[in-house]
Amino acid sequence: MTTPAQEARQALGARLKDLRKDAGLTGRALAHAAGWHEAKVSKIEHGKQNPTEADLRAWYLHCNYPDQLPDLTATVRHIEAMYLEWRREMRTGQKRLQESFVPLWERTQLFRVYEPGLIPGIFQTAEYATAIISHNIERFKTPNDLEEAVAARVERQRVLYTGDRRFLIVLEEQALRTRVGDAQTMIGQLDRLLAVMSLQRVSLRIIPSMGDRKAWTSEGFWIYDEGKVIVETRSAVLTISQPREIAVYADVFGRLQQSALYGDKARAVIADVLAQTTASTEHVCSHQGRTVQEHAARGDASGHGPG
């Protein structure tokens, strides 16, 4: 599956290819004139390699389109900014990463959030956040600042109660069922969701796993007002700020909203998953209690009881 950064590189490559053809140059001729290996032109035009600003200057010099250089240079800089490795962002610990989002959250008036598999951080309980962040610390081998990072994530949630903000959230049903931490953590988290649904500024919708759909996507994303989209992948965070691309995500979000249940129906889905999780926990505890009693009874009968 292509990422937004890859798609942007491909679009840039196609544009550069058109300029080369309009100049009447073959890929081999351009490479020779610029002093490059022949494969470099092909890689750039197919989006497999991001051109440097020096590459762009050479491209436009030999294709004789200097008037387009400023726009394309801005595009290259944008693509480079879209891809930021998590390890580099988290090298000083998770707390700093959590705090880095505060300015963006504080100036945002409209949050549009889609999450396919996890509860978004803005609604996470401390216990749920602890399980997520501790996993990231182990996975990325970052400094262990777990308590400070969890506190920073929970502190960011103050935007839920301040300012004139709206929160439009769409979750897949799987996000309610994905086990994070233990059963008690999940019970507390689901109960938290039911509580935040009562806030007038929050619209929380659930896409049922077997429901009809108007859009499909495997990646979660956050749209901040009309100016920025952030997409988290397994290894990086992509920041998208071009209006055309933001419009694509806004359209997908609208379609996901249309696929989702809301109001009492959404609340019923969450309540049902909560009831199932609670019942499962009670069953396990009951079974464990009976097992302990049976072992104790057998121990007393055979002279090997406790103590």
C-alpha positions in Angstrom: 0.0 0.0 0.0 1.4 3.4 -1.0 1.8 6.1 1.6 1.0 9.8 1.1 4.8 10.6 0.8 5.2 7.9 -1.9 2.1 9.2 -3.8 3.5 12.7 -3.7 6.9 11.5 -5.0 5.1 9.7 -7.9 3.1 12.8 -8.7 6.3 14.9 -8.7 8.0 12.3 -10.9 5.2 12.3 -13.4 5.4 16.1 -13.6 9.1 16.1 -14.2 8.7 13.4 -16.9 6.2 15.6 -18.8 8.6 18.5 -18.6 11.5 16.4 -20.0 9.3 15.1 -22.9 8.1 18.6 -23.6 11.8 19.6 -24.0 12.3 16.8 -26.5 14.8 15.0 -24.3 15.1 11.3 -23.7 15.9 10.1 -20.2 19.4 9.1 -21.4 20.1 12.5 -22.9 19.0 14.3 -19.7 21.2 12.0 -17.6 24.2 12.6 -19.8 23.7 16.4 -19.8 23.4 16.5 -16.0 26.2 14.0 -15.4 24.0 11.4 -13.8 23.7 7.7 -14.1 21.0 6.8 -16.6 18.9 5.0 -13.9 18.6 8.2 -11.8 16.2 9.8 -14.3 14.0 6.7 -14.3 14.0 6.4 -10.5 13.0 10.1 -10.1 10.2 9.9 -12.7 8.7 6.7 -11.2 8.7 8.2 -7.7 11.4 5.7 -6.4 13.8 8.5 -5.5 13.1 12.0 -4.2 15.1 14.6 -6.2 17.3 17.0 -4.3 17.0 20.7 -4.9 20.3 20.5 -6.9 18.7 17.8 -9.0 15.8 20.1 -9.7 18.0 23.0 -10.7 19.8 20.7 -13.2 16.5 19.3 -14.5 15.1 22.7 -15.2 18.4 24.1 -16.6 18.5 21.3 -19.3 14.8 21.3 -19.9 14.7 25.1 -20.0 11.8 25.6 -17.6 13.3 27.8 -14.9 10.0 29.6 -14.1 8.7 26.4 -12.5 11.7 25.8 -10.2 10.4 27.7 -7.1 7.1 25.7 -7.1 8.8 22.3 -7.6 11.4 23.2 -4.9 8.6 23.8 -2.5 7.1 20.5 -3.4 10.3 18.6 -2.7 10.7 20.4 0.7 7.1 19.4 1.5 7.7 15.7 0.7 10.8 15.7 2.8 8.8 17.2 5.7 6.0 14.6 5.3 8.2 11.8 6.4 9.7 12.0 9.9 11.1 8.8 11.5 9.6 8.0 14.9 13.0 6.9 16.3 14.5 10.3 15.5 11.4 12.0 17.0 11.5 9.9 20.2 15.3 9.7 20.7 15.0 11.9 23.8 12.0 9.9 25.2 8.3 9.7 24.9 7.5 12.7 27.1 9.0 15.1 24.6 7.0 13.5 21.7 3.7 13.9 23.7 4.5 17.5 24.4 5.4 18.3 20.8 1.7 18.0 19.8 0.5 20.5 22.4 0.8 23.7 20.3 -1.0 22.0 17.4 -3.8 20.7 19.7 -4.3 24.1 21.4 -4.7 26.0 18.2 -7.0 23.5 16.5 -10.7 24.2 16.6 -12.0 21.2 14.6 -10.5 17.7 15.1 -11.5 15.0 12.7 -10.1 11.6 13.7 -10.3 8.1 12.3 -8.8 5.2 14.1 -9.1 1.6 12.9 -7.6 -0.4 15.7 -7.0 1.6 18.9 -8.7 4.2 21.0 -7.2 7.7 20.1 -5.0 9.3 22.7 -7.4 12.2 23.3 -9.8 9.7 25.0 -7.3 7.3 26.6 -7.3 6.5 30.3 -3.9 6.6 32.1 -3.9 2.8 32.3 -4.6 2.4 28.5 -1.9 5.0 27.7 0.6 3.3 30.0 0.2 0.0 28.0 0.6 1.8 24.7 3.6 4.0 25.7 5.4 1.2 27.5 5.1 -0.9 24.3 6.6 2.0 22.3 9.5 2.4 24.7 10.4 -1.3 24.3 9.8 -1.4 20.6 11.9 1.7 19.7 14.4 1.3 22.5 13.9 4.9 23.7 14.7 6.3 27.2 12.3 5.0 29.8 10.3 8.0 30.9 7.0 6.1 31.1 5.4 8.0 34.0 6.3 11.4 32.6 5.1 10.5 29.1 1.7 9.1 30.4 1.2 12.3 32.4 1.9 14.4 29.4 -0.5 12.5 27.2 -3.3 12.8 29.8 -2.5 16.5 30.3 -3.1 17.1 26.6 -6.7 16.0 27.0 -7.5 19.3 28.7 -8.4 20.6 25.2 -11.6 18.4 25.5 -12.9 20.9 28.0 -11.4 24.2 27.0 -11.9 26.6 24.1 -14.5 26.5 21.4 -13.6 23.1 19.9 -15.4 20.3 18.1 -14.2 16.7 18.0 -15.5 14.4 15.2 -14.3 10.9 15.9 -14.9 7.7 13.9 -13.7 4.4 15.3 -13.9 0.9 13.8 -15.6 -1.6 16.1 -12.2 -3.4 16.2 -10.8 -0.5 18.2 -13.2 -1.3 21.0 -12.2 -5.0 21.0 -8.4 -4.7 20.5 -7.0 -5.8 23.9 -4.6 -3.2 25.3 -3.4 -4.0 28.8 -5.5 -6.3 30.9 -9.3 -6.8 31.0 -9.7 -4.2 33.8 -7.8 -1.7 31.6 -10.3 -2.3 28.8 -13.3 -2.0 31.0 -12.1 1.3 32.3 -11.3 2.5 28.8 -14.7 1.5 27.4 -16.4 3.2 30.3 -14.4 6.3 29.6 -15.7 6.4 26.0 -19.3 6.2 27.2 -18.5 9.2 29.5 -17.0 11.4 26.8 -19.8 10.8 24.4 -22.0 12.9 26.7 -19.9 16.0 25.9 -21.8 18.2 23.4 -18.6 19.1 21.6 -17.8 15.4 20.9 -19.3 13.3 18.1 -18.2 9.7 18.4 -19.2 7.3 15.7 -18.6 3.6 15.4 -18.3 1.6 12.2 -19.7 -1.9 12.9 -17.4 -4.7 11.7 -20.1 -6.2 9.5 -21.8 -3.0 8.4 -22.1 -1.5 4.9 -19.3 0.8 4.0 -18.8 3.8 1.8 -15.0 3.9 2.3 -12.1 1.6 3.2 -8.7 2.5 4.6 -6.2 0.7 6.8 -4.4 3.7 8.2 -5.6 6.0 11.0 -5.4 9.8 10.5 -6.1 13.1 12.2 -7.2 16.2 10.4 -6.5 19.4 12.2 -8.9 22.2 11.0 -8.3 22.6 7.2 -4.6 23.0 7.5 -2.9 19.7 8.3 -3.3 15.9 8.3 -1.1 13.6 10.3 -0.9 9.9 9.4 0.9 7.5 11.7 2.6 4.5 10.1 4.5 1.7 11.7 7.8 3.5 11.4 7.0 7.2 10.8 4.6 10.0 11.1 3.5 11.7 7.9 2.5 15.4 7.9 0.4 16.6 5.0 -0.3 20.2 4.5 -1.1 20.7 0.8 -4.8 21.7 0.4 -5.4 19.2 -2.4 -4.3 16.2 -0.3 -6.1 17.5 2.8 -9.3 17.6 0.7 -8.8 13.9 -0.2 -8.6 12.9 3.5 -11.6 15.1 4.3 -13.6 13.4 1.6 -12.6 9.9 3.0 -13.5 11.0 6.5 -16.9 12.1 5.4 -17.5 8.7 3.8 -16.3 6.9 6.9 -18.8 9.0 8.9 -21.6 7.9 6.6 -20.6 4.3 7.2 -20.8 4.7 11.0 -23.4 4.5 13.7 -23.9 7.5 16.0 -26.0 8.5 19.0 -27.8 5.8 20.8 -26.8 3.2 18.3 -23.1 3.9 18.7 -23.5 4.0 22.5 -25.2 0.6 22.3 -22.2 -0.9 20.5 -19.8 0.3 23.1 -22.0 -0.8 25.9 -22.3 -4.3 24.4 -18.6 -4.7 24.1 -18.2 -3.4 27.6 -20.7 -6.0 28.9 -19.0 -8.8 27.0 -15.6 -7.8 28.4 -17.0 -7.6 31.9 -18.8 -10.9 31.6 -15.6 -12.6 30.3 -13.6 -11.2 33.2 -16.2 -12.4 35.8 -16.2 -15.9 34.1 -12.4 -16.1 34.4 -12.4 -15.0 38.0 -15.2 -17.4 38.9 -13.4 -20.3 37.2 -10.1 -19.4 38.9 -11.9 -19.3 42.3 -13.5 -22.7 41.7 -10.1 -24.1 40.7 -8.4 -22.8 43.9 -11.2 -24.3 46.1 -10.9 -27.7 44.3 -7.2 -27.8 44.8 -7.6 -26.8 48.4 -10.2 -29.5 49.0 -7.9 -32.2 47.4 -5.0 -30.9 49.5 -7.0 -31.2 52.8 -8.1 -34.7 51.9 -4.6 -36.0 51.2 -2.8 -34.3 54.0 -1.0 -31.8 51.7 -3.1 -28.7 52.3 -1.7 -25.2 52.5 0.5 -24.6 55.6 
